[in-house]
Amino acid sequence: MAIPSVDLSDFLSGDPVKKASFVAELGTAYEDVGFVAVKNHGVSDELIADLYKYSKAFFSLPSVQKRVYEIPELAGQRGYTSFGKEHAKGSEAPDLKEFFQYGQTPRENFIEEAYPDNVIVNEVSAFNDTFQAAYRAFEKSGTALLQAIALYLGLEEHYFDEFVFNGNSILRAIHYPPISSEPKSAIRAEQHEDINLITLLVGASADGLQILTKQNEWVGVTSLPEQIVVNVGDMLQRFTNNKLRSTTHRVVNPARDFWHTSRFSIPFFLHPQSSMSLKCIDSCVDEHHTKVYDDITAGEYLDERLKEIGLKK
């Protein structure tokens, strides 16, 4: 399935016609599909290549070295999480992956909450600098996309800006190791919806991502190499009272001929500051669309979901 494609340079062009067209295309894609491919997204090819290079180098380290960077009290929000620790909400089976998470470095005397320090990798040269540079690039692109979403929802264009700045976003490098024996399931990552506002996914190293359509059919997602796939998360779904739906997706195992190969994926989970209210906005609540969700903050919702997926006790 070729998901809808939009060009972020249209939104940033200064041309009001192109900008309005981008807003309409993006919003319609999110209402109809929940996923969109974005070109001219502002994250350089060189930076993306480095991200994958250094991620692969880290996951190639011996297990004993990687576990030095696994800190249980951080609930997987920083550093390394070893194979089989995370599971989808509602599933008891662990996902067949290990991952490393890099988070926010607050700016300008931010004192609202204490984010944990990032876990510094010593064995892989330029790992930390590359993740920091990528984090800022994704944050910038994601902020522009949320500006377009705000306009589509009838909000002021920069509504989300203050919440995304110093927000609790996460850059996650994922490794799905080779399959060495008959798997119990055909799924590397069980069906789920993302927790956050939007997710930006860049250049997975192999096929496997599938989304569940409105016709209740699983279809593979494809995008061109120069595009980033961006999907709606549960926080935005709550905020819009289901006007923009968080799309169910999963990662399936490869054909047997490719069991010996790894799969790498690097999503950026764009979260706001924890104090942001996810209360359904008035424009999405009426006599035909009654309020579905209780009021909750982004921080409270994240805490709830981390417990549901097994990362927090």
Protein Blocks (a to p, Z undefined) as FASTA:
>chain_A
ZZddddfklmmnopaklmmmmmmmmmmmmmmnopacdehkopafklmmmmmmmmmmmmmp
cfklmmmmpcfklnopgcjddehkaccehiabdcdddddddddddeehiakbccdddddd
fklghklmmmmmmmmmmmmmmmmmmmmmmmmnopafklmmmmmnopabdcddddddddfb
dcfbfcfbdcdddfblbdcdehiabehiacddfkopacdddddfkbccddddfklmmmnn
omaccdddddddddfklmmpccddddddddddfklccbdcfklgcfklccfbdcddfklm
mmmmmmmnopaZZ
